[in-house]
């Protein structure tokens, strides 16, 4: 499967707890941190939930 890089570009301060939990589940805990994940439907669902907070880069 393809790898996808996700970067936290906006703060989770003031966001609902469900969005904070989703960002944490993606492995993002600091601003501008980048993690790499497999491109799966479950991963795409998580990214869609917090799309306004992250930037996605496909390799």
MMTF fields as JSON, N, C-alpha, C and O atoms, coordinates in Angstrom:
{
  "mmtfVersion": "1.0.0",
  "mmtfProducer": "UNKNOWN",
  "numBonds": 235,
  "numAtoms": 236,
  "numGroups": 59,
  "numChains": 1,
  "numModels": 1,
  "chainsPerModel": [1],
  "groupsPerChain": [59],
  "chainIdList": ["A"],
  "bondAtomList": [4, 2, 8, 6, 12, 10, 16, 14, 20, 18, 24, 22, 28, 26, 32, 30, 36, 34, 40, 38, 44, 42, 48, 46, 52, 50, 56, 54, 60, 58, 64, 62, 68, 66, 72, 70, 76, 74, 80, 78, 84, 82, 88, 86, 92, 90, 96, 94, 100, 98, 104, 102, 108, 106, 112, 110, 116, 114, 120, 118, 124, 122, 128, 126, 132, 130, 136, 134, 140, 138, 144, 142, 148, 146, 152, 150, 156, 154, 160, 158, 164, 162, 168, 166, 172, 170, 176, 174, 180, 178, 184, 182, 188, 186, 192, 190, 196, 194, 200, 198, 204, 202, 208, 206, 212, 210, 216, 214, 220, 218, 224, 222, 228, 226, 232, 230],
  "bondOrderList": [1, 1, 1, 1, 1, 1, 1, 1, 1, 1, 1, 1, 1, 1, 1, 1, 1, 1, 1, 1, 1, 1, 1, 1, 1, 1, 1, 1, 1, 1, 1, 1, 1, 1, 1, 1, 1, 1, 1, 1, 1, 1, 1, 1, 1, 1, 1, 1, 1, 1, 1, 1, 1, 1, 1, 1, 1, 1],
  "groupList": [{"groupName": "UNK", "atomNameList": ["N", "CA", "C", "O"], "elementList": ["N", "C", "C", "O"], "formalChargeList": [0, 0, 0, 0], "bondAtomList": [1, 0, 2, 1, 3, 2], "bondOrderList": [1, 1, 2], "singleLetterCode": "X", "chemCompType": "L-PEPTIDE LINKING"}],
  "groupTypeList": [0, 0, 0, 0, 0, 0, 0, 0, 0, 0, 0, 0, 0, 0, 0, 0, 0, 0, 0, 0, 0, 0, 0, 0, 0, 0, 0, 0, 0, 0, 0, 0, 0, 0, 0, 0, 0, 0, 0, 0, 0, 0, 0, 0, 0, 0, 0, 0, 0, 0, 0, 0, 0, 0, 0, 0, 0, 0, 0],
  "groupIdList": [1, 2, 3, 4, 5, 6, 7, 8, 9, 10, 11, 12, 13, 14, 15, 16, 17, 18, 19, 20, 21, 22, 23, 24, 25, 26, 27, 28, 29, 30, 31, 32, 33, 34, 35, 36, 37, 38, 39, 40, 41, 42, 43, 44, 45, 46, 47, 48, 49, 50, 51, 52, 53, 54, 55, 56, 57, 58, 59],
  "secStructList": [7, 7, 3, 3, 3, 3, 3, 3, 7, 1, 7, 7, 6, 6, 1, 7, 2, 2, 2, 2, 2, 2, 2, 2, 2, 6, 6, 7, 7, 1, 6, 6, 7, 3, 3, 3, 3, 3, 7, 7, 2, 2, 2, 2, 2, 2, 2, 2, 2, 6, 6, 6, 6, 3, 3, 3, 3, 3, 7],
  "xCoordList": [0.829, 0.0, 0.875, 2.054, 0.266, 0.98, 1.123, 0.297, 2.168, 2.403, 1.891, 1.957, 1.381, 0.855, 1.457, 1.495, 1.93, 2.477, 1.415, 0.759, 1.254, 0.275, 1.014, 1.814, 0.749, 1.383, 0.314, -0.66, 0.493, -0.43, -0.067, 1.015, -0.968, -0.666, -1.419, -1.052, -2.475, -3.231, -3.372, -3.366, -3.498, -3.584, -4.926, -5.941, -4.911, -6.142, -6.753, -7.763, -6.149, -6.687, -8.07, -8.255, -9.032, -10.396, -11.223, -12.379, -10.655, -11.384, -12.09, -11.679, -13.145, -13.847, -12.924, -11.948, -13.258, -12.425, -12.298, -11.255, -13.33, -13.256, -12.188, -11.492, -12.056, -11.03, -9.644, -8.695, -9.516, -8.232, -7.8, -6.633, -8.756, -8.459, -8.055, -7.17, -8.687, -8.355, -6.94, -6.188, -6.576, -5.218, -4.202, -3.155, -4.497, -3.587, -3.462, -2.373, -4.585, -4.579, -3.747, -3.187, -3.674, -2.844, -1.354, -0.509, -1.033, 0.365, 0.897, 2.11, 0.01, 0.424, 0.194, -0.937, 1.27, 1.131, 1.714, 1.519, 2.414, 2.987, 2.728, 2.56, 2.7, 2.52, 3.672, 4.825, 3.356, 4.316, 5.029, 6.052, 4.505, 5.048, 4.458, 3.275, 5.275, 4.846, 4.984, 5.997, 3.964, 3.997, 3.606, 2.954, 4.014, 3.738, 2.868, 3.165, 1.792, 0.849, 0.567, 0.783, 0.071, -0.429, -1.756, -2.517, -2.028, -3.255, -4.371, -4.506, -5.167, -6.281, -7.58, -7.541, -8.718, -9.99, -10.172, -10.744, -9.687, -9.787, -8.964, -9.41, -7.782, -6.911, -7.544, -7.515, -8.114, -8.761, -9.934, -10.174, -10.665, -11.766, -11.294, -11.918, -10.187, -9.62, -9.166, -9.422, -8.501, -8.001, -9.165, -9.083, -10.235, -11.393, -12.016, -12.529, -11.972, -12.557, -11.789, -12.385, -10.476, -9.65, -8.936, -7.836, -9.561, -8.931, -8.594, -7.653, -9.347, -9.101, -7.895, -7.471, -7.335, -6.198, -4.903, -3.822, -4.995, -3.815, -3.608, -4.511, -2.393, -2.042, -1.606, -0.815, -2.122, -1.826, -0.977, -1.283, 0.103, 0.996, 1.124, 1.597, 0.698, 0.783, 2.107, 2.576, 2.7, 3.995, 3.782, 4.747],
  "yCoordList": [-1.182, 0.0, 1.249, 1.215, 2.321, 3.588, 4.207, 3.987, 4.97, 5.697, 7.119, 7.7, 7.67, 9.033, 9.76, 9.221, 10.988, 11.804, 12.794, 13.446, 12.897, 13.807, 14.737, 14.287, 16.039, 17.051, 17.855, 18.29, 18.055, 18.882, 20.338, 20.781, 21.091, 22.469, 23.499, 24.674, 23.075, 24.001, 23.396, 22.175, 24.239, 23.806, 23.16, 23.465, 22.263, 21.629, 22.363, 21.923, 23.47, 24.252, 24.764, 25.355, 24.535, 24.988, 24.087, 24.396, 22.989, 22.051, 21.006, 20.783, 20.358, 19.322, 18.154, 17.88, 17.477, 16.381, 15.257, 14.608, 15.022, 13.952, 14.256, 13.349, 15.52, 15.9, 15.809, 15.39, 16.19, 16.068, 14.611, 14.287, 13.731, 12.301, 11.727, 10.875, 12.182, 11.709, 12.128, 11.328, 13.372, 13.852, 13.039, 12.674, 12.755, 11.956, 10.532, 9.958, 9.968, 8.614, 8.534, 7.486, 9.638, 9.686, 9.778, 9.642, 10.009, 10.105, 11.515, 11.722, 12.487, 13.886, 14.522, 14.583, 14.994, 15.598, 17.005, 17.69, 17.444, 18.785, 19.416, 18.721, 20.724, 21.454, 21.142, 21.033, 21.002, 20.784, 19.438, 19.238, 18.518, 17.168, 16.392, 16.537, 15.573, 14.784, 13.307, 12.873, 12.542, 11.094, 10.454, 11.075, 9.211, 8.487, 7.277, 6.515, 7.104, 6.008, 5.313, 5.868, 4.067, 3.346, 3.984, 4.448, 4.006, 4.588, 3.539, 2.731, 3.56, 2.632, 3.416, 4.614, 2.775, 3.476, 4.021, 5.095, 3.283, 3.746, 5.012, 5.951, 5.035, 6.201, 7.393, 8.508, 7.173, 8.26, 8.849, 10.055, 8.009, 8.49, 9.383, 10.401, 8.999, 9.826, 11.165, 12.207, 11.146, 12.387, 13.288, 14.508, 12.703, 13.498, 14.217, 15.327, 13.591, 14.174, 15.411, 16.336, 15.439, 16.568, 17.239, 17.769, 17.213, 17.749, 19.222, 19.695, 19.962, 21.381, 21.655, 22.804, 20.617, 20.778, 20.212, 20.538, 19.38, 18.677, 18.932, 19.36, 18.655, 18.676, 17.27, 16.641, 16.782, 15.426, 15.5, 16.244, 14.715, 14.664, 13.203, 12.361, 12.921, 11.559, 11.34, 12.203, 10.183, 9.861, 9.068, 8.705],
  "zCoordList": [0.0, 0.0, 0.0, 0.352, -0.399, -0.478, 0.905, 1.791, 1.065, 2.303, 2.145, 1.061, 3.237, 3.239, 4.429, 5.535, 4.208, 5.285, 5.751, 4.939, 7.064, 7.653, 8.595, 9.415, 8.483, 9.317, 10.037, 9.423, 11.34, 12.121, 11.869, 12.252, 11.224, 10.84, 11.661, 11.664, 12.363, 13.213, 14.598, 14.754, 15.587, 16.971, 17.284, 16.657, 18.263, 18.716, 19.908, 20.457, 20.304, 21.416, 21.04, 19.976, 21.915, 21.683, 20.781, 20.492, 20.338, 19.48, 20.346, 21.485, 19.832, 20.597, 20.95, 20.252, 22.048, 22.531, 21.5, 21.426, 20.717, 19.72, 18.671, 18.216, 18.286, 17.32, 17.946, 17.284, 19.199, 19.899, 19.968, 19.747, 20.279, 20.365, 19.014, 18.944, 17.952, 16.617, 16.226, 15.67, 16.512, 16.222, 17.002, 16.466, 18.256, 19.08, 18.534, 18.525, 18.079, 17.523, 16.239, 15.919, 15.518, 14.31, 14.643, 13.758, 15.916, 16.329, 16.288, 16.303, 16.236, 16.172, 17.536, 18.017, 18.157, 19.463, 19.542, 20.545, 18.526, 18.498, 17.137, 16.135, 17.12, 15.868, 14.911, 15.329, 13.653, 12.563, 12.651, 11.995, 13.45, 13.478, 12.309, 11.998, 11.664, 10.524, 10.847, 11.396, 10.502, 10.662, 9.337, 8.497, 9.17, 7.938, 8.254, 9.174, 7.487, 7.695, 6.378, 5.3, 6.49, 5.326, 4.911, 5.76, 3.619, 3.103, 3.144, 2.225, 4.217, 4.383, 4.529, 4.81, 4.345, 4.527, 5.949, 6.131, 6.957, 8.337, 8.539, 9.199, 7.979, 8.079, 7.373, 7.895, 6.195, 5.444, 6.225, 6.163, 6.958, 7.773, 8.901, 9.202, 9.526, 10.593, 10.038, 10.641, 8.905, 8.307, 7.895, 8.038, 7.391, 6.984, 8.175, 8.036, 9.332, 10.544, 11.002, 11.554, 10.779, 11.23, 10.047, 10.201, 8.882, 7.67, 7.796, 7.158, 8.609, 8.788, 9.686, 9.807, 10.319, 11.216, 10.648, 11.137, 9.637, 9.12, 7.63, 6.911, 7.206, 5.79, 5.395, 6.097, 4.276, 3.818, 2.566, 1.634, 2.554, 1.383, 0.963, 1.727, -0.251, -0.756, -1.47, -2.212, -1.239, -1.877, -3.121, -3.794]
}
